[in-house]
Amino acid sequence: MTSVLTTTETDDALAGRRIVTEVPGPRSLALHERRLKAVPVGVASTLPVYIARAHGAVIEDVDGNRFIDLGAGIGVTTIGHTNDAVVEAAREQLGDFLHTLFTITPYESYIRVAELVAERTPGSFAKKTVLVNSGAEAVENGVKIARKATGRRGVAVLEHGYHGRTSLTMAMNYKAMPYGTGFGPFPGDVHHAPSSYPFRDGLTGEQAAARTIDYLEKHIGAADLAILVVEPIQGEGGFQTPADGFLPALQRWANANGVVIAADEIQSGMGRTGAWFASEHFGFEPDLVFFAKGIAGGLPLAGVTGRAEIMDAAQPGGLGGTFGGNPVAAAAAVAVFEQIEQQDLLAAGRRIEARLRPALEALAADFDVIADIRGKGAMLAIELVESGTADGAKTPNPAAVQKIAAYAAQHGVLILTAGTWGNVIRFLPSLVITDAQLDDAVAVLREALETL
């Protein structure tokens, strides 16, 4: 590919996309050869492009190619790559101390993160928080806390959900390939109940909830069910956005039957949808909230927050871990909360939806492979079907999704795929992405659709 400058920018400002080599370029290819010898194939990458630096909504690879990032590390760099305040908070903490272990000699930043999450998760009841390393670890801790609090052992999740790659969370995932295939046996007492998928089931929220509850009562029984885990907007499942009334109905049933209901907000939380947590859009007040990804601006941090009486069910020493709530990650998380408020990034999430959704609707009007547009804020998706079937069979079209993603990458836009059938393109841009960057990315998406 000849050298192409696709946006006007200075050489030192990561303002937009720029392709100057083939993608991947020679330096990326050389690194990839080293990677193949040192890293197992199970650690697969969507695109073998190796990153040298990033800021805001743009990343630059080792060959000097620049990409508008519509994935944000799968929802991690929600407030932008290398946010100055987050970098400075981490740098300052690095100079003080890197580690002591909170359960041995505690420190203030862990407490402050716990306070901030409790204040911003749905529900006015008293809450407490435990910090861990990853989203999957948060889910596992939430399950064990619920089991301890209820004295029950059953775990229920929803179809099309995704919760992690540990042994328990693999059992909780709906989709086996690639996350669980060949890794069993898995823990038992995990049950998959029907979800709300308006595009495909056509049910109201109340109808979908009645179907879910009927399954839970008949296949498990409330008396044996410790926890029901739901993603308010499903991530890997293709940004399934439940019909209105679905989540509150599940909450009422769980509350009435002594079942802990938890929101897996690992991908949808921390301002991603234009609210602190996506549950707020649906009038949903879960007993527990699992969070990770966007909370620390790119550093590893996750946790569980929830009703104080449930969180206190675990005996002293029953919760924790060597690196859980690491002081550097905790300092970064405090800065993330401050940046979301100071920059009014919740409003930015709503701004992104107000600009991106109409653009996607315009594409859907011109290309009948786009059969559904869904999501909230800066968490939107399009579902692709075989051309001419949008109002009929709704046959998934994963091949089109792969072609679009490949074309976009070659032209300086990184997009993520998703969905049970691999036929969904999801948009998870940073909340600091500019309107010009969004418009430019959509123009590339239109070009990609035209090539189908």
C-alpha positions in Angstrom: 0.0 0.0 0.0 1.3 3.5 -0.8 1.7 6.0 1.9 -1.7 7.6 2.7 -2.4 10.4 5.2 -6.1 10.1 5.9 -6.6 12.9 8.4 -5.0 16.2 8.8 -2.8 16.1 11.8 0.7 17.0 13.0 3.3 14.3 13.2 3.3 14.2 17.0 -0.5 14.5 17.6 -2.5 11.3 17.7 -5.5 13.0 16.2 -6.8 10.6 13.6 -6.1 7.7 11.3 -3.0 7.4 9.1 -1.9 4.4 7.1 1.7 4.5 5.8 2.5 0.7 5.3 0.7 -2.5 4.6 -1.4 -3.6 7.6 0.3 -5.3 9.4 3.5 -3.5 8.5 7.0 -5.0 8.5 7.8 -4.2 12.1 4.6 -5.8 13.3 5.2 -8.8 11.1 8.7 -9.2 12.7 7.2 -9.0 16.2 4.5 -11.5 15.2 7.2 -14.0 14.2 8.8 -13.6 17.7 5.4 -13.9 19.3 4.6 -17.2 17.5 7.7 -18.8 19.0 7.1 -17.4 22.5 3.3 -17.2 23.1 0.8 -20.1 22.8 -1.7 -20.0 20.0 -4.5 -19.9 22.5 -3.6 -16.3 23.2 -5.0 -15.2 19.9 -5.1 -11.6 18.6 -7.8 -10.2 16.3 -5.2 -8.3 14.3 -1.4 -8.9 14.4 -0.7 -5.1 14.7 1.7 -4.2 17.5 1.1 -1.0 19.3 3.7 1.6 20.2 1.7 4.4 21.7 -1.8 5.6 22.2 -3.8 8.6 23.4 -7.4 9.5 23.5 -9.2 7.5 20.8 -6.2 6.8 18.5 -3.5 4.2 18.7 -0.3 4.0 16.7 1.5 0.8 15.8 5.2 0.2 15.6 5.2 1.0 11.9 3.7 4.4 12.3 0.1 3.5 11.2 -2.6 5.2 13.2 -6.0 3.8 13.9 -9.2 5.2 15.3 -10.0 2.8 18.1 -13.6 1.9 18.3 -12.9 -0.9 20.8 -11.0 0.8 23.6 -9.4 -2.5 24.7 -12.9 -4.1 24.8 -14.2 -1.2 26.9 -11.2 -0.7 29.1 -9.9 2.8 28.1 -13.3 4.3 28.5 -11.9 7.7 29.3 -9.3 7.5 26.6 -5.8 6.0 26.2 -3.2 7.5 28.5 -5.4 10.1 30.2 -3.0 12.6 31.7 -4.6 12.6 35.2 -4.7 8.9 35.4 -1.1 8.6 34.3 0.0 11.2 36.8 -2.0 9.5 39.7 -0.3 6.1 38.9 3.1 7.8 38.5 2.8 9.5 41.9 1.7 6.2 43.6 4.6 4.4 42.0 6.9 6.8 43.8 5.3 6.1 47.2 4.8 2.3 47.3 3.8 -0.4 44.8 2.4 -3.0 47.1 1.8 -4.0 50.7 -1.3 -6.2 50.4 -4.5 -4.6 51.8 -5.3 -7.5 54.0 -1.9 -7.1 55.8 -1.2 -3.4 55.9 -4.1 -1.4 54.3 -4.1 1.9 52.6 -6.6 4.7 51.8 -7.0 4.4 48.1 -8.6 1.0 48.4 -11.2 2.5 50.8 -11.8 5.5 48.5 -12.5 3.2 45.5 -14.9 1.2 47.6 -16.7 4.5 48.7 -16.9 5.8 45.1 -18.3 2.6 43.7 -20.9 2.3 46.5 -22.0 5.9 45.8 -22.5 5.4 42.1 -24.0 1.9 41.8 -27.8 1.7 41.7 -29.6 1.5 45.0 -29.7 3.7 48.1 -29.0 0.8 50.6 -25.8 0.5 52.5 -23.1 -1.2 50.4 -19.6 -2.6 50.8 -17.0 -3.5 48.2 -14.2 -6.1 47.7 -11.5 -5.3 45.1 -9.8 -8.0 43.0 -7.8 -8.3 39.8 -10.1 -9.2 36.9 -13.7 -9.4 35.8 -13.8 -13.2 36.0 -12.4 -13.0 39.5 -15.1 -10.5 40.4 -17.8 -12.9 39.1 -16.3 -15.8 41.1 -16.2 -13.8 44.3 -19.8 -12.7 43.7 -21.0 -16.3 43.4 -19.2 -17.4 46.5 -20.5 -14.4 48.5 -24.0 -15.2 47.4 -23.7 -18.9 48.3 -22.4 -18.0 51.7 -25.2 -15.4 52.3 -28.0 -17.7 51.2 -26.8 -21.1 52.1 -27.8 -22.3 48.6 -25.6 -23.4 45.8 -27.4 -22.9 42.5 -26.2 -20.4 40.0 -28.3 -19.1 37.1 -27.2 -17.0 34.1 -28.9 -15.9 30.9 -28.5 -17.3 27.4 -26.0 -15.4 25.2 -24.1 -14.2 28.3 -20.3 -14.1 28.8 -18.6 -14.0 32.2 -15.0 -15.0 31.9 -12.4 -17.7 31.3 -11.9 -19.3 34.7 -13.3 -22.7 35.4 -16.5 -21.4 37.0 -17.1 -18.6 34.6 -16.5 -20.9 31.6 -19.4 -22.9 32.9 -21.4 -19.7 33.1 -20.7 -18.7 29.5 -23.4 -19.4 26.9 -21.0 -19.8 24.0 -18.5 -22.7 24.3 -16.2 -21.9 21.3 -13.6 -20.6 21.8 -13.8 -19.9 25.5 -14.6 -23.4 26.9 -14.1 -26.0 24.2 -11.9 -28.8 25.5 -11.3 -27.3 28.9 -13.8 -29.3 30.9 -15.1 -30.7 33.1 -16.7 -27.6 34.6 -18.3 -26.9 37.9 -21.9 -28.0 38.3 -25.0 -26.2 39.6 -24.8 -23.7 36.8 -28.0 -23.2 34.8 -28.7 -21.2 31.6 -32.1 -19.5 31.5 -33.7 -17.8 28.5 -32.9 -14.1 28.0 -34.6 -11.1 26.4 -33.5 -10.8 22.8 -36.1 -8.4 21.2 -34.8 -8.7 17.7 -35.2 -12.4 17.6 -37.8 -13.3 20.2 -40.2 -10.4 19.6 -41.3 -10.6 23.3 -42.1 -7.7 25.6 -40.0 -7.4 28.7 -42.8 -8.9 30.9 -43.2 -11.8 28.5 -39.5 -12.5 28.4 -39.2 -12.3 32.1 -42.1 -14.7 32.6 -40.4 -17.2 30.3 -37.1 -16.8 32.3 -38.8 -17.1 35.7 -40.7 -20.2 34.5 -37.4 -21.8 33.6 -35.8 -20.9 36.9 -38.7 -22.3 38.9 -39.1 -25.5 37.0 -35.5 -26.4 36.2 -33.8 -25.2 39.4 -36.3 -24.2 42.0 -36.0 -20.9 43.9 -35.2 -22.7 47.2 -31.9 -24.1 45.7 -30.9 -20.9 43.8 -28.2 -18.7 45.4 -27.7 -16.2 42.6 -29.0 -15.0 39.3 -26.3 -13.2 37.3 -27.4 -10.9 34.4 -25.6 -8.5 32.1 -27.8 -5.4 31.8 -26.5 -5.2 28.2 -24.8 -8.4 27.1 -21.2 -7.9 25.9 -19.8 -10.8 24.0 -23.3 -11.9 23.3 -23.7 -9.0 20.9 -24.9 -6.1 23.0 -28.3 -7.7 23.6 -30.4 -4.9 25.1 -33.4 -6.3 27.0 -36.9 -5.2 26.4 -38.2 -2.6 28.9 -39.5 -4.2 32.1 -37.4 -7.4 31.8 -34.8 -6.7 34.4 -37.2 -5.1 37.0 -39.4 -8.2 36.8 -36.5 -10.5 37.4 -35.5 -8.3 40.4 -38.9 -8.5 41.9 -39.0 -12.3 41.6 -35.5 -12.6 43.0 -36.2 -10.3 45.9 -39.4 -12.2 46.7 -37.6 -15.6 46.7 -34.5 -14.8 48.6 -32.3 -15.1 45.5 -29.3 -12.7 45.2 -29.6 -10.9 41.8 -26.3 -9.6 40.4 -25.5 -7.3 37.5 -22.4 -8.1 35.6 -21.4 -4.6 34.6 -17.8 -5.5 33.7 -18.2 -4.2 30.1 -21.3 -1.9 30.5 -20.3 0.0 33.6 -18.2 3.1 34.5 -20.0 5.6 32.3 -19.9 3.5 29.2 -23.6 3.9 28.4 -24.1 7.5 29.4 -24.9 6.5 33.0 -22.5 5.3 35.7 -23.9 1.8 35.3 -26.1 0.4 32.6 -28.6 -0.9 35.2 -29.8 2.6 35.7 -31.3 2.7 32.2 -33.7 -0.1 33.1 -34.8 0.8 36.6 -32.8 -2.2 37.9 -31.3 -2.2 41.4 -29.2 -5.4 41.8 -28.1 -6.8 45.1 -24.5 -7.1 43.8 -22.6 -5.3 40.9 -19.5 -6.8 39.3 -17.2 -4.2 37.8 -13.8 -4.2 36.0 -12.5 -3.0 32.6 -13.0 0.8 32.6 -12.6 1.4 36.3 -8.8 2.0 36.3 -8.1 3.5 32.9 -6.1 0.5 31.7 -4.6 -0.9 34.9 -5.9 -4.2 36.2 -8.7 -3.7 38.8 -12.1 -5.2 39.4 -14.5 -5.9 42.2 -17.8 -6.7 43.7 -20.0 -4.1 45.5 -23.4 -4.8 47.0 -25.7 -4.9 49.9 -23.7 -4.7 53.1 -25.5 -7.6 54.8 -24.7 -9.8 51.8 -21.1 -8.7 51.5 -20.6 -9.3 55.2 -21.6 -12.9 55.0 -18.1 -14.0 54.2 -16.0 -14.7 57.3 -12.8 -12.7 58.0 -10.1 -14.0 55.6 -12.7 -15.4 53.2 -12.2 -12.6 50.7 -9.1 -11.1 49.2 -6.0 -11.9 47.2 -2.4 -10.9 46.9 -2.9 -8.2 44.2 -6.5 -7.3 44.8 -6.9 -3.6 45.0 -3.3 -2.9 44.1 -2.4 0.6 45.3 -1.3 1.8 41.8 -4.5 0.5 40.2 -6.6 2.0 43.0 -5.0 5.4 42.6 -5.7 5.3 38.9 -9.3 4.3 39.6 -9.8 7.3 41.9 -8.5 9.5 39.1 -10.9 7.8 36.6 -13.9 8.7 38.8 -12.7 12.3 39.0 -12.1 12.6 35.3 -15.6 11.3 34.4 -17.1 14.0 36.6 -14.7 16.8 35.7 -15.1 16.2 32.0 -18.8 15.3 32.2 -18.1 12.1 30.4 -21.6 10.7 31.1 -22.9 13.4 28.9 -20.2 12.5 26.4 -21.6 9.0 26.3 -25.0 10.4 25.4 -23.4 12.7 22.8 -21.8 9.7 21.1 -25.0 7.8 20.9 -26.8 10.9 19.5 -24.2 11.1 16.7 -23.5 7.4 16.1 -27.0 5.9 16.2 -28.4 8.1 13.4 -25.3 7.4 11.3 -25.8 3.6 11.8 -29.5 4.1 11.0 -28.5 5.8 7.7 -26.3 2.8 6.9 -29.1 0.4 7.7 -31.4 2.3 5.3 -28.9 1.8 2.5 -27.6 -1.7 3.3 -30.2 -4.4 4.1 -27.6 -6.6 5.7 -27.9 -4.4 8.8 -31.0 -5.8 10.5 -30.8 -4.4 14.0 -29.2 -1.5 15.9 -29.1 -1.6 19.6 -27.3 -0.5 22.8 -27.0 2.6 24.9 -24.5 5.5 24.9 -21.1 4.5 23.7 -22.0 0.8 23.7 -23.9 0.3 20.4 -24.0 -2.6 17.9 -25.4 -3.6 14.6 -26.5 -7.2 13.8 -25.9 -8.4 10.2 -28.0 -10.9 8.4 -28.0 -12.4 4.9 -29.1 -9.8 2.5 -32.8 -9.8 1.9 -33.7 -11.7 5.1 -33.9 -8.8 7.6 -37.7 -9.2 7.8 -37.7 -12.9 7.2 -35.4 -15.7 8.3 -32.9 -13.3 10.0 -30.1 -15.6 9.0 -26.8 -14.5 10.7 -24.1 -13.2 8.4 -20.7 -13.6 10.1 -18.8 -13.6 6.8 -19.9 -10.0 6.2 -18.8 -9.0 9.7 -15.4 -10.4 9.1 -15.0 -8.7 5.7 -16.0 -5.4 7.2 -13.7 -5.7 10.2 -10.8 -6.6 7.9 -11.5 -3.7 5.5 -11.8 -1.2 8.4 -8.5 -2.3 9.9 -6.7 -1.9 6.5 -8.0 1.6 6.4 -7.2 2.8 9.9 -10.3 1.9 11.9 -10.3 -0.8 14.6 -13.8 -2.4 15.3 -14.8 -5.4 17.4 -17.0 -8.3 16.5 -19.4 -10.1 18.8 -22.5 -12.2 19.0 -23.4 -15.8 19.5 -23.2 -16.4 15.8 -20.3 -13.9 15.2 -22.6 -11.6 13.2 -22.5 -8.5 15.3 -20.2 -5.4 15.0 -20.0 -3.6 18.4 -18.9 -0.1 18.9 -17.1 0.7 22.2 -15.3 4.0 21.5 -13.7 6.0 24.2 -15.9 8.7 25.7 -13.4 11.3 24.5 -13.6 10.4 20.9 -14.4 13.5 18.8 -17.3 13.9 16.4 -14.8 14.2 13.6 -13.2 10.9 14.5 -16.6 9.2 14.7 -17.7 10.6 11.4 -14.4 9.5 9.8 -14.8 6.0 11.2 -18.4 5.7 9.9 -17.3 6.8 6.5 -14.8 3.9 6.4 -17.6 1.6 7.6 -19.7 2.7 4.7 -16.9 2.0 2.3 -16.6 -1.5 3.8 -20.3 -2.2 3.4 -20.1 -1.1 -0.2 -17.5 -3.7 -0.9 -19.7 -6.6 0.2 
